[in-house]
C-alpha cells in the first residue's frame, strides 16, 4: 500500500490550495477489498463554490502533474460543491481515464460513501451528501442491469475482453444482493457468491485469479469459450433479476 498512500498524499497536497471541504474514497479502497496495482482509486472531493474555469484549469494541471506517478492512471475523482451534492442525475466535473469530463455520482456511489466511505480529508459524507432515499438504490441497480448490461450481453465481441467478463459478473452479483437484501457488497463477496447464483465456476475462478493472483489461461480457445459461457449465463440471469424485481 506504500505506492497508494504516497499517491494519495501527493493528490491531497496538490488539492490543498483549492481548500477542499472534504475528500472521500469509495469503491474497493473504502470497502476493504483494495488490491494495489489492480484496483482503481475512486475518490470524491467537495470544493468550495464556484467550480469555474480557473478551478477546472487548476484541477487539470494537478492531474497532469500526477500522470508520471505509480498508479496515477487509476486515480479517478469527481468534484462536487456543497450546493450541488444533492441529486443523483446531476453531472459533476470528473477526472478519469486521463481526461476531464462530467458524470453523475450514482446511488451506488452515494450509498457506499454513507456506509463504508473513507474520509481522507475534512467533513464526513453524512455532513454534506444527502442520503439515498428508500428504494432508489435497488431501482437504480435494476435499471443498470436492464438498460446497460443486458443490451451489452448481446454484443459478442465485447466478452473476449477481461474487463467485460470481470465487471459483468461482479456487477450482476452485487446488484442481486442489493435487490434481494437492500445492501451493498464488496467485489470479493460478489465472487464468493457467484457460484451459488449459478455462474460458471471456471469463469469465476478465472476472474478471482486475475484479481487476487493465480494461474490465468490466455489461449484463444479458452477466451472464446469463456465469452460464450458468460453471455449464456448473464443474459437469462439478468432477465430473471429484472422480472423478479
ROTOR-654103 format. One line per 3 residues: number of its first residue (from 0); their letters; for each residue z, x, y of N, C-alpha, C, O, CB. Coordinates in steps of 0.02 Angstrom, whole numbers. Each point is the difference from the previous one (the first is absolute). Glycine has a CB too. Example, Ala and Ser with C-alpha at 12.3 -4.5 7.8 and 13.67 -1.06 7.14 Angstrom:
0) AS) 390/660/-284/0/-45/59/0/45/60/33/52/-1/29/-147/-58  -98/77/112/3/42/59/37/-39/55/8/25/55/-116/34/-87 .
% end
This chain:
0) XXX) 0/41/-61/0/-41/61/0/43/64/0/-28/55/61/-61/-119  -61/155/57/5/42/59/-61/-9/46/8/-4/61/59/86/-127  -127/-86/37/-59/-10/42/1/-68/34/-21/-6/57/-43/82/-133 .
3) XXX) 88/-126/40/5/-67/29/47/-1/60/-17/-26/53/-7/-24/-165  83/77/103/49/0/54/-24/41/59/12/-17/58/79/2/-142  -125/71/70/-27/42/54/-52/-38/41/-2/4/61/24/98/-130 .
6) XXX) -66/-139/34/-51/-39/35/32/-55/41/-20/-12/57/-62/37/-149  131/-60/64/34/-53/37/35/28/62/-2/-30/54/18/-34/-160  15/122/99/33/31/58/-50/16/55/13/-12/58/74/61/-135 .
9) XXX) -145/-22/58/-51/17/50/-28/-64/33/-13/-1/60/-16/105/-125  20/-155/24/-25/-63/28/49/-30/49/-19/-21/55/-44/1/-161  127/18/88/50/-29/44/8/42/64/9/-28/54/51/-19/-154 .
12) XXX) -65/112/94/4/43/59/-59/-12/46/8/-1/61/54/87/-127  -122/-95/37/-58/-14/41/1/-68/32/-29/-10/54/-33/85/-127  96/-122/41/4/-69/26/55/-6/53/-2/-47/40/-40/4/-149 .
15) XXX) 90/88/110/58/-6/43/-17/-9/74/34/-39/33/26/108/-115  -111/-35/110/-15/-11/71/-19/-71/18/2/-19/58/-37/136/-55  15/-157/-53/-17/-70/12/61/-46/-5/-6/-61/7/-108/85/-52 .
18) XXX) 173/6/33/63/-37/-2/-1/-60/-47/12/-56/21/7/91/96  -34/-24/-182/-3/-56/-46/66/-37/-6/53/30/0/-141/31/-63  83/-127/59/59/-42/-11/24/8/-72/61/1/-12/-102/-84/98 .
21) XXX) -6/91/-133/17/6/-70/-59/29/-38/-58/-9/20/139/-88/-12  -66/131/-63/-51/21/-48/28/-14/-69/55/20/-16/-101/70/94  7/-125/-119/22/-20/-67/-51/22/-52/-60/6/14/121/-105/35 .
24) XXX) -37/110/-109/-43/11/-58/4/-61/-46/53/-30/-9/-37/156/17  -74/-143/-36/-1/-52/-52/-39/28/-59/-11/60/-3/18/-155/89  -28/53/-132/-37/24/-58/43/42/-46/61/-9/-5/-164/7/73 .
27) XXX) 71/50/-102/35/39/-52/57/41/28/51/8/-33/-158/-4/-30  99/24/122/52/41/29/64/-39/10/55/27/-8/-142/43/64  81/-133/-37/59/-42/11/27/-29/-65/60/-9/-8/-104/-19/121 .
30) XXX) -1/14/-161/20/-33/-62/28/47/-52/20/-22/-54/-106/-63/78  87/150/-10/26/48/-48/-49/19/-54/21/24/-53/90/-69/76  -175/34/-12/-51/13/-50/-52/50/27/-57/0/-23/74/-116/-26 .
33) XXX) 3/156/96/-46/46/33/-13/61/-44/47/29/-27/-7/-69/139  -103/59/-118/-20/60/-37/-37/46/49/-56/-16/21/49/-47/-133  37/119/130/-30/44/49/-68/25/-24/-8/23/-56/122/12/95 .
36) XXX) -163/-41/5/-68/21/-16/-42/-55/-30/-61/7/-4/105/104/-14  -13/-167/-3/-37/-56/-27/9/-63/42/-47/-38/11/60/87/-125  48/-60/138/14/-61/39/-18/10/73/4/56/27/88/-85/-106 .
39) XXX) -113/-25/112/-10/1/72/67/-4/36/51/-21/-29/-164/-33/15  114/74/77/57/-9/44/-15/-59/45/-38/7/48/69/117/-52  -2/-181/-11/-15/-62/36/55/-13/52/58/-11/-18/-119/-36/-83 .
42) XXX) 42/50/164/48/-4/55/-18/-56/48/-58/-21/5/80/144/-16  29/-146/47/-9/-46/56/42/27/58/59/16/-9/-79/-117/-68  -10/107/135/36/23/59/-1/-54/54/-51/-33/10/21/153/-36 .
45) XXX) 86/-130/58/5/-48/56/5/39/64/47/39/10/10/-127/-83  -106/78/118/-3/37/63/16/-46/58/-10/-60/-4/-75/138/-45  110/-50/104/8/-41/60/-68/-23/26/-48/38/-4/155/24/33 .
48) XXX) -111/-122/-2/-64/-23/27/-15/33/67/45/25/34/-31/-135/-94  -79/109/79/-56/-23/-40/-31/58/-39/8/58/18/-30/-149/67  -13/74/-139/-38/51/-37/-71/-1/29/-46/-29/-30/117/17/-78 .
51) XXX) -78/44/166/-63/1/35/-42/60/-18/17/37/-46/37/-97/139  -109/71/-58/-47/54/-16/33/69/-2/-16/41/-44/-73/-109/95  134/82/-5/32/66/1/42/10/-63/0/54/-29/2/-56/155 .
54) XXX) 35/-50/-146/41/5/-61/-45/9/-61/15/40/-44/74/-111/96  -143/34/-55/-47/6/-56/-27/72/-4/-4/28/-54/-28/-150/66  15/150/46/-26/69/1/54/49/-25/-16/45/-38/-60/-75/134 .
57) XXX) 138/20/-75/53/46/-20/14/-6/-75/15/50/-33/36/-59/147  -56/-51/-141/8/-8/-73/-57/33/-38/12/32/-51/49/-140/71  -122/101/5/-57/32/-32/9/76/-1/-15/33/-50/-59/-128/86 .
60) XXX) 98/123/19/12/72/4/54/21/-49/-7/50/-35/-28/-50/155  89/-39/-124/55/15/-46/-26/3/-72/15/48/-36/66/-104/113  -118/6/-98/-23/-1/-69/-52/55/-12/-3/29/-55/26/-152/49 .
63) XXX) -64/137/56/-49/54/-8/35/68/-10/-23/41/-39/-59/-105/110  137/74/-36/37/63/-7/34/6/-68/13/56/-23/4/-57/146  -3/-55/-154/33/1/-66/-50/10/-57/20/12/-57/69/-86/103 .
66) XXX) -153/68/-33/-50/-2/-54/4/60/-47/-13/-8/-60/-60/-55/136  90/121/-51/3/59/-42/63/6/-42/5/46/-41/-76/8/124  119/-98/-72/63/3/-36/-7/-26/-71/-38/-47/-11/99/34/120 .
69) XXX) -25/41/-158/0/-27/-67/21/-74/0/48/-18/33/-22/132/-79  -62/-155/10/12/-71/-10/-19/-44/59/6/-61/-3/86/94/-71  -117/-2/129/-14/-39/60/-54/-53/-10/0/-51/34/34/149/33 .
72) XXX) -80/-86/-115/-53/-49/-11/27/-66/-28/-34/-51/2/-45/144/-20  140/-91/-10/30/-61/-26/50/-33/46/32/-49/-19/-49/97/-91  25/-21/171/47/-30/48/-35/-56/38/-49/12/36/112/98/-25 .
75) XXX) -38/-170/-20/-28/-59/33/55/-31/43/56/-8/-23/-139/-13/-72  67/3/157/50/-30/43/-30/-56/42/-53/8/30/115/101/-26  -28/-166/-3/-19/-56/43/48/-3/58/61/8/-8/-109/-72/-91 .
78) XXX) 21/51/158/39/2/62/8/-70/29/-48/-34/17/7/150/6  104/-138/-18/18/-64/30/35/11/67/15/57/18/-4/-109/-133  1/-2/150/48/-1/55/49/-56/-14/-17/-45/-40/-68/93/124 .
81) XXX) 143/-49/-54/47/-55/-13/-31/-68/14/15/-49/-35/78/125/64  -137/-81/21/-30/-64/16/-58/-21/-44/-21/-57/3/56/79/111  -60/24/-155/-57/-16/-44/20/1/-74/-44/-5/-43/-33/51/129 .
84) XXX) 141/-39/-100/22/7/-70/-7/-64/-40/-9/2/-61/87/86/99  -74/-145/-5/-3/-64/-36/-72/-17/-18/-47/18/35/150/-57/26  -110/2/-117/-66/-26/-18/-38/46/-47/-21/54/19/19/-112/89 .
87) XXX) -6/35/-169/-33/41/-51/-76/4/10/-33/41/-31/123/-73/-47  -118/-10/122/-72/0/11/-21/47/57/-59/16/7/56/-133/-48  51/140/80/-17/44/56/-20/69/-25/30/27/-47/51/-90/121 .
90) XXX) -133/91/-43/-23/67/-20/29/52/47/3/-9/61/-110/-40/-107  129/104/17/35/53/37/-37/66/-9/-32/13/-50/141/-73/36  -103/102/65/-28/67/-3/29/37/-61/60/0/-11/-75/2/137 .
93) XXX) -30/29/-164/20/33/-62/-38/65/-9/-60/3/14/86/-114/-66  10/163/30/-34/61/-22/2/1/-76/54/-1/-30/-21/64/136  -90/-62/-139/-5/5/-72/-70/25/-17/-48/-13/36/133/-80/-54 .
96) XXX) -90/127/-38/-65/26/-23/-33/42/54/-61/1/9/48/-102/-83  56/138/112/-21/48/50/-38/-32/59/-45/31/28/39/53/-119  25/-145/109/-30/-31/58/47/-54/28/46/-22/-34/-163/45/-11 .
99) XXX) 104/-42/107/37/-55/32/-40/-65/-5/-61/-1/12/116/83/66  -22/-135/-95/-30/-66/-2/57/-51/5/57/19/11/-157/21/-81  84/-104/63/52/-51/4/5/-40/-65/-51/-18/-29/33/10/154 .
102) XXX) 78/-5/-146/11/-41/-60/67/-36/6/41/15/43/-111/64/-113  80/-127/26/61/-40/0/57/37/-35/-11/47/-38/-58/-152/40  129/83/12/59/19/-40/13/-59/-46/27/-51/22/23/129/70 .
105) XXX) -69/-73/-154/-1/-57/-45/71/-25/-16/49/35/11/-155/9/-60  111/-105/23/66/-24/-22/32/45/-53/61/5/-2/-100/-120/27  -2/147/-67/29/46/-50/33/59/35/56/18/-17/-144/-52/-67 .
108) XXX) 54/64/132/29/55/37/62/-22/38/50/35/0/-163/18/11  109/-110/21/58/-25/38/60/-12/-46/56/18/17/-135/-71/65  67/23/-140/54/-12/-47/28/66/-27/61/7/-8/-112/-117/-23 .
111) XXX) 7/159/18/24/65/-22/45/32/53/53/28/-16/-157/-14/-51  83/-19/129/40/31/53/69/-32/4/50/35/12/-155/-10/51  109/-90/-72/65/-34/3/44/14/-60/61/0/5/-115/-88/63 .
114) XXX) 23/101/-126/40/7/-61/14/73/-18/56/17/-20/-106/-123/-20  0/149/46/10/70/-20/-22/50/53/-2/60/-12/-14/-96/-105  -2/12/177/-26/44/51/47/58/16/61/-8/5/-121/-89/43 .
117) XXX) 30/156/-41/39/60/15/-6/15/75/-55/8/26/36/39/-143  75/-45/151/0/13/72/-5/75/11/45/38/-19/24/-142/42  -124/126/8/-9/70/16/24/16/71/17/57/16/-114/-53/-94 .
120) XXX) 98/-55/120/22/9/69/15/-68/31/-36/-49/-11/-33/154/22  123/-109/27/12/-58/42/26/-61/-35/39/5/-48/-127/38/117  67/-101/-45/27/-65/-22/-24/-18/-70/-55/19/-19/60/-55/139 .
123) XXX) 35/-1/-157/-21/-25/-66/-50/-57/8/-4/-31/53/115/65/-102  -150/-48/-4/-50/-54/4/29/-67/21/-32/-38/37/-32/98/-124  124/-76/63/29/-65/16/10/-11/74/4/-57/23/53/60/-133 .
126) XXX) -52/51/149/11/-6/72/-64/-14/39/2/-20/58/95/96/-71  -154/-64/-18/-64/-4/36/-49/-47/-33/-37/-35/34/56/151/4  -21/-116/-103/-52/-34/-38/24/-67/-25/51/-3/-35/-99/113/1 .
129) XXX) 15/-166/52/22/-65/-26/-4/-2/-76/-45/31/-29/5/-85/135  86/19/-139/-3/-6/-73/-61/-39/-22/-30/-38/38/154/44/-43  -143/4/-58/-57/-36/-29/23/-70/-18/47/-8/-39/-99/116/-5 .
132) XXX) 20/-160/70/21/-69/-15/-4/-16/-74/-40/29/-37/1/-63/151  80/-13/-136/0/-21/-70/-71/-23/-20/-32/-39/35/154/4/-26  -145/59/-65/-64/-20/-26/-59/41/24/-53/0/-32/100/-112/24 .
135) XXX) -39/146/65/-56/38/27/-19/59/-44/-59/15/-8/94/-50/122  14/68/-143/-13/59/-41/-41/-19/-62/-51/31/-15/157/22/56  -82/-103/-78/-36/-22/-60/-69/-26/16/-48/15/-36/157/-42/-17 .
138) XXX) -115/-11/107/-65/-26/20/-49/57/16/-59/-4/-16/115/-100/60  -30/156/-12/-43/56/18/-26/36/-62/-59/15/-5/123/-2/113  -20/2/-156/-23/39/-58/-48/-41/-43/-45/28/-31/153/35/31 .
141) XXX) -100/-129/-1/-48/-42/-37/-68/2/35/-51/8/-33/145/-83/-6  -95/69/105/-63/5/37/-33/67/-11/-61/5/-9/105/-84/94  -4/131/-85/-27/68/-9/-32/7/-69/-54/29/-6/142/16/84 .
144) XXX) -55/-71/-129/-29/2/-67/-64/-42/-5/-49/20/-30/164/-1/-17  -113/-78/76/-56/-47/-4/-60/22/42/-57/-1/-23/139/-91/3  -68/111/82/-55/11/48/-24/72/3/-57/13/20/103/-106/45 .
147) XXX) -3/140/-84/-21/70/2/-12/29/-70/-55/22/-16/119/-9/123  -12/-14/-148/-6/33/-64/-46/-35/-49/-39/32/-35/152/10/53  -110/-110/-21/-41/-34/-50/-75/10/12/-36/14/-48/126/-99/37 .
150) XXX) -117/79/73/-71/14/10/-18/72/-17/-55/14/-24/54/-100/112  47/133/-75/-16/70/-15/0/15/-75/-31/49/-21/81/-19/132  -15/-70/-150/-3/10/-73/-73/-6/-24/-19/34/-48/136/-80/36 .
153) XXX) -156/4/43/-70/-10/-21/-46/57/22/-59/0/-20/80/-122/26  3/168/33/-41/57/22/12/58/-48/43/42/12/-38/-79/110  -43/38/-175/13/46/-56/3/73/21/40/38/-27/-96/-120/-46 .
156) XXX) 14/102/120/-3/71/19/64/27/28/12/60/-4/-130/-77/24  159/-26/10/63/24/30/49/25/-52/39/46/13/-56/-127/79  15/52/-152/54/10/-48/-7/61/-43/39/11/-47/-27/-132/47 .
159) XXX) -62/163/15/-3/67/-30/41/49/41/8/58/-20/-121/-83/-26  139/3/103/39/44/44/75/-10/-12/24/-56/-6/-116/52/92  127/60/-90/72/-3/-14/38/-45/48/43/-38/-21/-51/153/-24 .
162) XXX) -8/-111/109/38/-35/51/-2/-76/-11/50/-34/10/-74/126/70  -33/-118/-101/-6/-72/-12/39/-21/-62/33/-52/0/-145/53/55  109/40/-107/38/-15/-61/75/0/16/36/-46/-18/-127/96/-54 .
165) XXX) 113/3/106/71/7/14/26/-56/44/49/-34/-17/-61/157/6  -20/-133/68/24/-51/47/-10/-70/-27/42/-44/11/-68/121/83  -29/-89/-128/-13/-67/-26/55/-23/-48/25/-56/6/-147/77/6 .
168) XXX) 140/22/-59/51/-19/-48/70/-5/32/36/-48/-11/-104/103/-79  85/-5/129/67/1/30/9/-58/49/52/-33/0/-49/157/-12  -53/-138/52/5/-55/49/6/-66/-35/37/-44/22/-104/110/60 .
171) XXX) 31/-75/-137/6/-63/-38/71/-9/-27/28/-54/6/-151/61/-36  150/45/0/68/-6/-28/51/-15/54/45/-42/-9/-77/121/-82  25/-46/148/47/-12/54/-7/-71/27/50/-32/16/-53/154/14 .
174) XXX) -59/-146/-24/-11/-68/23/30/-50/-48/29/-51/21/-134/88/37  98/-25/-122/27/-46/-51/75/-7/7/26/-56/-2/-119/88/-75  128/23/86/73/-3/7/19/-35/65/48/-38/2/-36/144/-70 .
177) XXX) -48/-93/121/15/-33/64/-8/-75/-6/41/-38/26/-79/141/35  -16/-125/-93/-12/-72/-8/53/-32/-45/25/-54/15/-148/73/2  140/14/-71/47/-29/-50/72/4/23/39/-46/-12/-119/77/-77 .
180) XXX) 99/25/121/70/13/13/17/8/74/59/4/18/-55/50/-128  -55/-52/153/12/5/72/25/67/23/33/5/52/-11/-123/-55  -36/172/-35/24/66/19/-56/51/-5/-52/-12/-30/168/-18/-9 .
183) XXX) -104/88/70/-47/55/-2/23/51/-52/60/10/-10/-90/-28/131  -18/52/-152/17/52/-48/-40/63/17/-49/-2/36/74/-83/-126  -1/141/64/-33/64/12/-61/8/-47/-9/-39/-46/119/90/83 .
186) XXX) -150/0/-24/-56/14/-43/23/20/-70/-32/-19/-49/-34/55/149  120/1/-105/26/18/-66/20/-62/-39/-17/-6/-59/57/116/105  -5/-156/-13/19/-62/-34/-62/-39/-21/-2/-29/-54/108/25/121 .
189) XXX) -157/3/-25/-62/-36/-16/-32/29/-63/-22/-38/-43/5/12/164  14/92/-126/-30/31/-59/41/-15/-63/-28/-8/-54/-18/99/128  111/-94/-66/42/-16/-58/-10/-72/-23/5/-15/-60/79/98/99 .
192) XXX) -100/-128/8/-8/-71/-17/-69/-17/-25/-8/-50/-36/93/26/122  -135/63/-70/-70/-19/-14/-13/-13/-74/-34/-49/-16/2/116/114  56/-25/-146/-14/-17/-70/26/-69/-20/-33/-36/-38/38/157/11 .
195) XXX) 52/-140/54/28/-66/-15/-39/-56/32/6/-58/-21/104/111/12  -151/-37/59/-44/-49/32/-68/-3/-33/-45/-34/23/105/52/84  -68/20/-162/-62/-1/-37/-51/52/19/-56/-1/-25/76/-117/13 .
198) XXX) -2/164/57/-47/51/21/-13/49/-57/44/12/-41/-5/-23/160  -99/39/-123/-16/48/-53/44/62/4/2/34/52/-121/-75/-51  156/55/-54/51/52/3/-29/69/11/30/41/34/39/-111/-109 .
201) XXX) -128/84/46/-29/66/9/-20/12/73/1/57/24/-42/-59/-142  23/-51/153/-17/8/71/64/9/41/1/40/47/-105/-111/-63  156/33/-1/64/8/36/26/72/-9/25/30/47/1/-153/-64 .
204) XXX) -33/150/-44/21/68/-12/-41/49/41/26/50/25/9/-82/-141  -99/18/124/-45/42/40/23/1/73/3/53/32/-98/-79/-110  111/-33/105/23/-5/69/66/37/9/9/37/48/-68/-148/-36 .
207) XXX) 105/102/-59/66/33/4/-7/76/-2/33/36/37/19/-136/-92  -96/125/11/-9/72/-6/-29/29/64/19/55/21/-36/-67/-144  -28/-24/154/-30/24/62/52/2/57/-2/43/43/-110/-88/-81 .
210) XXX) 157/-3/38/49/-3/55/60/45/-13/23/33/46/-59/-150/-24  60/119/-83/62/35/-13/-8/64/-42/49/35/-12/6/-145/18  -117/124/-26/-12/62/-37/-11/-14/-74/37/-39/-31/31/101/114 .
213) XXX) -117/-28/-112/-16/-9/-70/-74/10/-12/-39/11/47/135/-91/-60  -116/78/-50/-70/11/-18/-41/-61/22/18/-57/-15/16/130/-82  -90/-59/131/-44/-53/25/-71/13/-25/-27/54/11/100/-70/92 .
216) XXX) -101/-33/-137/-69/6/-25/-49/-9/59/12/-40/45/22/-3/-160  -89/81/113/-47/-4/55/-72/-6/-23/-46/5/41/125/62/27  -91/-76/-134/-69/-4/-23/-31/-67/20/35/-50/9/-7/126/-105 .
219) XXX) -93/-76/104/-35/-59/26/7/-61/-45/4/-56/24/-84/133/31  81/-65/-120/8/-56/-46/66/-36/11/1/-62/2/-70/122/-84  124/-23/90/64/-31/13/1/-36/66/26/-55/6/29/144/-74 .
222) XXX) -84/-59/119/0/-31/66/-37/-66/-2/21/-48/33/-17/161/21  -60/-117/-90/-36/-64/-6/41/-51/-40/4/-58/20/-113/120/-14  139/-40/-61/41/-46/-40/60/-25/40/19/-59/-3/-55/118/-101 .
225) XXX) 66/-13/141/57/-19/42/-19/-52/51/36/-49/10/13/163/-26  -106/-105/49/-23/-48/50/-10/-69/-31/22/-50/29/-78/143/34  24/-96/-120/-12/-64/-33/66/-32/-21/9/-61/7/-120/102/-48 .
228) XXX) 158/0/17/64/-26/-22/40/-29/58/29/-54/-6/-28/138/-87  1/-48/149/38/-23/58/-31/-64/28/35/-48/15/-2/166/12  -99/-120/-21/-33/-59/28/9/-60/-47/10/-56/23/-94/129/35 .
231) XXX) 81/-60/-123/10/-55/-48/70/-28/2/11/-58/-16/-97/110/-55  134/-10/89/69/-23/6/13/-33/67/28/-55/2/7/146/-79  -53/-57/131/20/-24/66/-32/-66/20/33/-42/31/-18/160/0 .
234) XXX) -78/-128/-48/-33/-63/20/38/-61/-23/21/-40/42/-130/99/-47  119/-68/-60/38/-58/-24/73/0/23/29/-53/13/-104/49/-110  105/63/102/70/4/20/9/-24/71/47/-38/15/-29/133/-94 .
237) XXX) -61/-74/124/4/-23/69/-13/-74/4/35/-36/36/-72/148/5  -13/-136/-77/-15/-72/0/61/-41/-21/15/-52/29/-136/78/-55  157/-2/-26/58/-36/-24/56/2/51/35/-50/10/-67/77/-128 .
240) XXX) 42/30/150/53/6/51/-13/-48/58/45/-35/22/-27/155/-54  -80/-122/56/-17/-43/56/7/-73/-20/27/-40/38/-107/127/6  56/-105/-103/3/-70/-23/72/-23/-8/15/-59/11/-124/74/-68 .
243) XX) 154/30/38/69/-19/-13/45/5/60/59/-17/-5/-77/52/-109  -8/-12/170/43/10/59/6/-64/42/35/0/51/-68/121/-49 .
% end
